[in-house]
Amino acid sequence: MIEDIDIHLYLPHHEPMLMVDRIVVMDAESVETIFTVKEDNIFIDNGKLCEAGLIENAAQTCSSIVARSYFVDDEENHKPNANVIGFISSIKTVKIHAMPKTGCDVVTKAKLVSRFDTGTYITCMMSCSSYCNGELLLEGEINLFIQER
């Protein structure tokens, strides 16, 4: 199990599209991340993170565990210079309950539901939920596609 590490080791995203600050806990089938909603975020609307921002946060949380094999070897050592592309292939379900205000720490939890690895690419389904101060913000299932370039 990996604890409290920098998301930059697991995602190729950069500002302004990076929607996760750090990984709190990660193992082979689950991940928990934290993201602080800041006023200068591109997804802020009237002082709150909009729906697209919440979904992008959930997708990046989910993809961090799926792309893990491209960034970390079996002994938990970081692989430098991983060149990976990934995207949401579909959103099976998503229910947004509330929008977090700026200053909120969004805690997002994701679990691997299914995974298909061809050796060339990975597709998977992840279930996820996001919270702010214990309040449920988002819950859903996201399908992802990830491939090494």
N, C-alpha and C positions, 0 to 999 in steps of 0.2 A: 504494500500500500504506500502510495506517495502522499505526502502532506505538505501543505502550504508552500507551493512553488509558483514561480512566475509563469503566467500564461504564454509569454513570448516563446517559451521552450516547446509549446505544443500547437500553436496556431501561427499561420503566416500573416495574419491581419496586422495592420498598422493604423495609427490615428489617421483620419477620424473614424474609421470603421471598426476599430477594436472596441468590443462591447463587453469585455470581461477583464477584470484587473488581475485576479489571481485564482489559482486552484487551491481550495482548502483541503480537499481529500479526493484521491482518485485510486481506483483499483481496476481490475480488468473488466468490470461490468457496471461501474457506477462512478459518478463524478459530482462534486459540489464546488461551485464557484461563487465569487463575490464580485460585484460591480457597483461602484459608487456613481450615482447619477449626478452629473455636474451640469452647471448652467450653460456651458459652452458646447454641450453635446449636440450633434447635428440632428438628433431625433427628439429634441425638446420642443414641446408645443404648450404654450401658456403655463410654463413652470413645471410641466410633467413630461415624463418619457412617454412618447406615443406608442401605439400598438406595434408599429414596424420595429421600433427600438427594442421592445420587450421580446418580440419574436426573434430578432437578430441575436439578442443576448442568449436566448434559449438555444438557438441553432449553434452558436459558437461554443456554448457549454457542451452540447451534445457532440459536436465534431471534435472537441479536444480529446474525448475518450476514443473515438473511432480512429482518428489520425495518430493516436498514441504509438502504434506500431511503426509509423514512419519516423517518429522523433525519438523513440526510446527502444533500446534493445532488450533482450530477455533478462539481462542482469540489472535493469533499471538505469543503464548509462545513456546519457543524452547523445543522439547522433547529430553531429553538426551538419548544417547545410541541406537539410531535408527540403525538397522542392515539391510541394503538394498543392493540388487544386481541389477544392471541394465546394459543394453547394447543396442547398435544399432541393431535393428532387420532387418532394411533395409534402404537404402538410395534411396528415390524415385527420387530425382533430386539433382544434385549439379553442380554448375558452378563456377570454380575458375578463377577470373579475374587477380589477382596479388598476389605475395608472399611478406609478410611483412619482412622488415629487422630487425635485432636485434636493440633493443632500442625502437621499435614501440609499442605504446599502442593500442592493438586490441580491438575495441569496437564491441561486438556481441549482436545483438538483436534477440529475438525469440518470436513467437506467437503460442499459442495453436490452431491447426486447428481442431483436433478431439481427443476425449479421450474415452476409454472404460475401465471401472473399474469393475472387478469381485468381489472385496473384497479380493481376493487372490493375484491378480497382476493387473497392469495397462499397457495398451498399448495405444500409442497415436501417432499422426502425428503432427510435429512441422514445421513451416516455419521459416527460419533463414537467417540472413545476417550479414556479418562482414566487418568492416571498419578500415582503418588506416588513420588518418588525413583527413577524409572525403572521401577517395578513397575506392570504393567498392572492397573488396577482394574476398568474397565468398557469394553465395546465393544458397538456396536449401530447400528441404523438407526432413526431417529425421523421420523415425519411430523408436520409442523406446519401450523397454520392461523393466518394473521395478517391483520387487517383494521383499517383506520383507522376510528375511531368517527365 
